[in-house]
Amino acid sequence: MRKIGLISDTHGFLDDAVFKYFDQCDEIWHAGDFGSVAIADTLAAFKPFKGVWGNIDGKDVRVACPEHQRFYCEEVDVWMTHIGGYPGRYSAQVKPEIVLNPPKLFICGHSHILKVQFDPKLGLLHLNPGAAGKQGWHKVRTLMRFDINGDKIENLEVIELGIR
């Protein structure tokens, strides 16, 4: 079993509370818009780390992180990208591949809208952890934690960090 901490859209701000909430996690995943490579470096120094760059990220982040990550965690096929849409409204960039070869877990950031949605047509779970940073139109900063146990995604928690 792997305990995952999921964060996105930090936009250059990393709340100290992240370290408390992710202390028991085995890995941290960041779904883009770091705002600074220092955020990626700080998270990677804390726990094993995976991240994808977002549309506001500069060359420093784009060198450190790919645009898409497709990998297995335990027995779960995971695809993480920053701008991917959601069930029924996948972005044109990912739609052909996601329809042809859907992952079990599809993670995006970008919208600053916390979302947990199952796609019954493709049999995948879509997660967007919302935004953990202070920039954007969201009102509450959020993260997620969950477990991957074999082929199951379990114990999903939404964590509110406070008002933006």
C-alpha positions, -999 to +999 in steps of 0.1 A: +000+000+000+012+035-009-001+067+008-002+096-017-003+133-011-017+152-040-012+189-046-015+214-074-015+250-084+008+263-057+018+293-078+050+299-058+035+295-024+039+263-003+020+264+030+040+249+059+009+229+068+015+207+037+044+190+055+021+182+085-006+168+062+018+148+040+041+136+068+026+101+068+025+099+029+049+077+010+049+099-021+039+134-031+024+142-065+021+177-079-002+183-108+015+215-121+017+253-118+044+251-092+054+287-098+090+280-090+113+250-092+121+257-055+086+242-047+095+210-066+129+208-050+114+213-015+088+186-019+113+162-035+136+168-005+108+159+019+093+127+002+096+107-030+081+130-056+064+131-090+053+163-108+042+177-141+047+212-153+018+236-157+010+265-181+025+292-157+058+272-151+090+285-167+119+266-182+133+257-148+103+236-139+098+223-174+134+209-173+127+193-139+093+179-147+076+165-178+043+177-192+027+143-187+035+114-164+021+080-170+031+054-145+020+025-123+016+029-085+011-006-072-014-020-097-030+013-107-023+029-141-019+066-133-018+095-158-010+129-144-010+161-165-018+198-157-045+206-183-065+175-191-101+183-185-125+159-168-150+132-177-172+144-206-149+174-213-114+160-218-090+185-234-083+179-271-046+172-263-054+141-241-087+129-255-075+106-283-051+088-259-075+087-229-103+072-250-079+047-267-060+037-236-077+050-204-058+049-171-074+039-139-066+072-123-065+105-142-051+135-123-052+171-134-047+206-120-052+239-137-089+247-130-084+254-093-117+234-089-114+205-065-130+176-083-135+138-077-154+123-106-158+087-119-160+083-157-182+052-162-176+052-200-138+048-195-138+032-161-115+058-146-114+080-116-106+117-122-090+137-094-082+174-093-069+185-059-079+222-064-054+248-057-030+250-027-015+284-036-028+319-029-031+331-066-063+325-085-100+328-081-105+298-057-116+308-021-102+279-001-068+263-006-070+225-008-050+192-011-059+155-012-046+124+004-054+088-006-041+053-005-034+030-034-037-006-022-030-031-050-055-021-077-077-001-054-078+037-047-090+041-011-094+064+019-096+096-002-094+127+020-099+164+010-079+188+032-087+225+035-056+246+042-076+278+048-088+309+029-068+321+000 
